[in-house]
């Protein structure tokens, strides 16, 4: 390891460069701000070292120094990154530190708090409004490297690539080995060209960082799904689905990319005869109320988590009996089921004996695989039994409009007529639920 001028003078490559440039090794060391680029390259070459278990302790010591010198009220986070933060990795013996500061920090005072020449400040901001992207060097002397070397990078709080790269190398030792091999190869060509060495690594670093961000994003999405399921576990929901709505018109989805669809299965089915069932209407009303409460609850919890959310619990139909974003659309995009010939959602687990609701959000979630085609096949039981002759017998697929499947006006009239005895005017008469083979299978399981 080249830590001082004597070590460097003993290096044959350095001697060759010195001879070629008429460098005088007996001359007194210059102050660092007076050395030329060529002299700086000789003083501070690229050095690779086997992993040193002391490097984490170096970081801890310097972290304490920074907190003492700058004041804890300025700092939001101090992180160890770079190769010295990856156990077992060959590295330049330089501890890279990310110092994230509050945005109201006085930059001039911060620079003054880290005394020169122990800390050498690079690229200070040129205007008061310029965001900090400072770098402090520690361990650089007029005779070469000190025993401990630090690069301290000062930034506002952010989602920094360097931390993703570090964490990916720690989690994937085989990638860390590839990085070590690349550095060893590049060291031969760029030992006295630190900028060239850094540039030559950049393509590898970018590729790994991109992979790390994608992997981390997926992990966070999965964690968010698990969090949603956990906070709703006491709501006795039958299904929870997660949807990517980006292919739906932005206005119809209120500008949100993601949707969470929730469902409760009915335990009481409507009568398939001309005699309506009071128990079904009570069940329908109670389940709908539970879903509205669950949707409102979920939206508020998402907001508490720091994201935006919109409950669909209070959506109302227009004069054409449509809503801006039907729950059924949310459910098919989440992969919960398909639209039957009766224009109701049908699931493999519960048939169409379910009620739906949902939340729109920008909370990143892992989405399900959308269902784009019907599994009803040739079945037409709902068509034959519809008391209002509202079901047309057509098969749903993606982008098929509801009016191709159902005459909503006739359906509404049948609902009102069948519900007169109980003064019910909303919802569904339910016969299409009772006669659906998928629902009957679920009913058998209830028994």
N, C-alpha and C positions, 0 to 999 in steps of 0.2 A: 504494500500500500504506500502511495506517495503522499506523505503528510507534510513534508517541509522541503526546502530548497536543496538540502544535501541529498535526500533520497532521489530527487528529480535529476540532480547532476550525475548520479550513478547510473541513470537509465541510458543505455546506448542510443535509443531513438532520440531522446532529448539532446544528447551530445551532438548527434548528427545535425539536428535542426539548429542548435546553437552555432555550430561551425558554419553552416550555410548562411546564417543571418548575422555573423560577426558578433554574436552575443558574448558579452564579457562576464564570465561567472564570478570574477573577483570584485565586480562593481557592487556598491552598496545597494540594498533593496530600495526600489522606488515605492512611494505611496501608491495605493491601488488606483487612485483616480488619475495617476499619471502614466500608468503602463499602457503600452500599445495592445492592440488585439492579438498580435503574434506573441507578445510576452505573456499576456493573460492565458493564452492557450497552453503555453509551456508551464505556467504556474499551476494551472487548474485543469489538468487533463481528465479525460473520462477514465475512471477507475472502476473496475468490477471486483466485488469481494464476495466470498461465500457468506451465507446468511449468518448474522451475528445475533445471538439470543439477547444481547444487551440493548439492541435497538429499541424495543418497546419501552425500556426503562429510560433511554435517552429522551424519548417522546414525553414520558411522564414528567421528567425533570424540567424540560423546556415548557411544557404546559403550565407547570406551577410558576415558572419565571414570568411567562406572559400574563397570567392572571394577576401576579403581584405588580408587574410594571404598568399594565394598561388599565387595570381595574375591572372587576367582574361585571360592573354595570354596563360596560361597553360590549361584552362578548355574549353571543347567543350559543355558540358551539365551537369546540376545538377538536379537530379530527386528525388522526395519523393516517396518511395514505402514501401511495407510491410503493415501490418494491420493498422498502424496508419494513412495511406493515404486513407483508405476506410471509408467513412462516416458511422457512426453507428455501426462499427464492434468492438467487444471486442478484446482487444489487450494487449500484453505486452507494458507498457508505454515507449517504446523505438522507437525513430524516425530513421528509416532506410533511408540512403541517398546514392544514386549512383552518384559518382563523376567521370565523364568521362574526361580523359585528353588527350592532344595531344601526339602522339607517340614519339615526340622528347623531351618530358619533362625529365629533369634531376631528377631521382627518389630520389636520396640522398638529393637534394635541396628541393624537395617536402616534404620529411619526416622531414627535419630540419625546414621547415616553419610552421609546426604544433607542437607547443611546448609541450614537456613532462613535467610534468605528466598530464597536462590537456587533451592531446591527447595521447593515448597509442597505439603504432603501433604494429600490429600483422603480422606475416608471411611476413617480408620484403624479396625482391628477394635476392637470394644467389649469383647470377652472374649478370654482367652488361647486358647480352643479354636476361635475363629472363623477360617475360612480366609481368607487375604489376598485382597482384591480392591482393592488400593491403587491410587491414581493420584497421580502427582507432576506438578506443573506447573513448567516452567522457561521463563523468558523473559517472565513476567508481572510488571510493575512498577507502582508507584503512578501512573506517568505513561503507562501503556499497554504495548504490546508492545515487547519488546527486538528486536534484529536477528534473533536465532535463537530459535525457539519450539519447545518439546518437550512432548509428553504421554507420560509414562512409566507404563505399566500393569504392575503387579506381580501375578503369579499363580503358583500351583503349576504344574508341567508338565502339559500337557493337549493335547487335539486341538481347537484353537481355531478358531472360525468365521472370525475376521478374516483368518487366513492363507489359508484357502480362497478367500475373497472376493478378496484381493490376487492370488493366483495365477491365478484365473479371469480377472480384468481384464487381466492381463499377457498371458495366452494368447489372449484374445478382444478385440482392439482395438475391434471394433464395439460390444461391450457397454460398454467403457470410454467410448466416444463417447456412448452413451445416458446413462451416468451423469453425464458432464460436462454434457450438455444439461439434465438434471434439476436439477443443482446450480445452474446458471445461472438457471433459472426460479425455483427456490426462494429464491435469494439476494435477489430483488426483494422478496419478502414477509417474509423472516426475517433481514434484515441485522442487526437489533438483538435477535434472539431466538435465541440459540445452541441452546437446548434444543428450541425449535420446529423449527429447521432440521434438527437431528439426527433428531427424531421423524418429520419429513416424508420423510426418506430411507429410513426403516427398512423399509418394505414392499419397495422395490426391492432393498435389501441382502439381506433375508431370501430373496427369490425367487432371486437370483443365487447366494447361498450354498448353498441347497438343491440347485440345479442343479450347483454346483461339487462338493459332497460326493458326489452321485451319480456324476458323471463321474470324480472321483478314485477312488471306490470301485471302479468298473468297471476303471479303469486298473490299480489295485492287484490286483484279481482276475486280470486278464489276466497281469500280471507273475508272480503266484503260480503260475498254470498253467504259464507258461514255465519257471519255476524247477523245478517238479515234473518236467516233461519233460526238463529239462537234467540233473538229478541221477539220472534213471533211464535216460539214453541208452545206458549201457553194459550194460543188462540185456537187451538184444535183445527188448524187448516188441513185440508186434504192435499192440496198441491200449492207449491210456490214455483213460479217460472220467471226466468230472467231473459229479457229480450233486447236485441239491438234493433232500434227503430230508425236507423239512419236512412233506410230506403223509402221511408214514408215521408210524404210532404212535410216540410218543416213546420208549417203553420198548424197542420192537423195534430202534430205531436207537441205543440206548444214550445218548440225549440229544443226539446230534450232529446238526447241520443238514446237513453236507456229507459226501459220500462220493467216494472216488477208486477207480475200478475199473481193474485192470490185467489184461491178457490176453497169453498166449503161444500162438501157433499151433502145432499139431502138424505135424511134418514126416513122421511115419510114421502111416499110417492103420490101423485095425483091419481084419481080414479080414471080408468080407461073407459068407463061407461058414461051414460048421460047424467049420472048423479055426481055432482061435484063433491069434493072432500074438504070439509072444514079444516081437518087436521093438516092437510097439505098447505092450505093458504096460511095457516098459523106458522108452519115450518118455514115456508117461503119468506114470510115477513121477518121472522126472527133471524134467519140465516142472513138475509140482506142487511139487517141492522148490524149484525156482528161483523160483516165484511166492511161496512162503512166505517165502523169504529176502528177496525184493524188497519185500514188504509190511512186514515187520519193519523193514527198512532205511528205507523211506519214513516210517514212523511215527516212528522215532527222529529223523530229519532234521527233520521238522515240529516236534517238541518242541524241538529245538535252536534252531529259528527263533522260539520263544516262544509256540507255540500247543499246544493239546491234540490228541492223536491216539490212535487205538486200531486196532491191526492186527487184521484178521479171519483171519490166517493159521492160527490154532489153534482156530477154531471147530469144534465137533464136533456130529454129528447126534444127535438124540434117538431114542427107540425107534420113532418114526414116520418116521424118516429125514428129519427137518427140522432146519434151523438157525434161529436167531432172526432173522437177516437174510440171506437167500440171496444169493449172489454174482450170480445171474441178475437179482434185483430191482435190485441196485446197477447192473448193466449196462444194463437197460432204462431206468432213470431217467437214466442218463448219455447215453442215445441211441446206444449201441453196437450194439444189435440188438433182436430180438424173441424171444419164447418160441415154439418150434416145437411141433408136435403131440406130439413125444417129450419135452416138458418140458425140453428143453435150449435154451441160448441159441444163436440163429442170427444170423450177421452176413453182410452182403453180401460182405465181403472174404474170409472164411474158412469160410463155412457154420457148422457146429457143431464143426469140428475145432480147437477152442480150449479152453484151460483158463483159469479165472478166479481172482482173489483181490482183496483190496481193503483200504482204510484208511478209517476214519471220522475226521472232524476238525472243528474249528471254524476252521481256516484259510480265510479268504474266497477263494472260487474262482469263476471264470466257468463256469457250468454249461451242459451240453449240453441239447438239446431232447429230452425223454423220448419213447420209442417206446411207444405205447399199443395197438397192434394188430398182428396177425400178417401176414406177407407170404407165408405158405405156400399160401394159396389152396386149390385142390382137391387139391393133391398129398397122397398118402397112402402113399408108398413106405416110410416108417418104420413105418407101421401094419402093412403087409403083411409086412414082413421081420422084425418083432420076434420073437425066438425064445421069449420068455416070454408073448407075447400081452398085454403090459402096457400098450401104447399104445392109447388108446380111440378115437382119430380125431377128437376135438373140437378146435376152433380156439380159440387163446388170444386174449384181449383183456385190457385192464386190469381187475384185480380178479377174474379167473377163477382159482380155486384150483387148485393142482397136481393134487389128486385128481380133478378133472374131466378132466384130460388123461392121467394116468398112474396105474396101480396100482403104487405103490412097492414093495409086498411081492412081487408077481410079478416086477418088474424086478430086485429084489435076488436073488431065487432064480435068475434067469437069469444074472446076473453070477457068482454062486458056481458054478453048474453049468458055465458056459463056461470059468471060470478055474481049474477043478480041476487041469487038467494042469500048470499053472504055479504052483499053490498061491496063486492070487489070489482075494481075497474082497471087495476094495474097488473103487470106481470104477465104470466102466461097461463093458458087454461091447463096446460100440462099433459094433455093426451099424447103429444108427440114424445114426451119423456117416458111415459109408461109403456108405450108399445115398442120402443127402441130395443133391439136385441142386445146392444151393449149395456144398456141400463138394466135389462132383465138379468144379465149375467152378474152384475153388481148386486142386484136384489137377492139373488141366490146366495151370494156370499154373506149378505146381511143376516139371512136366516140361519 
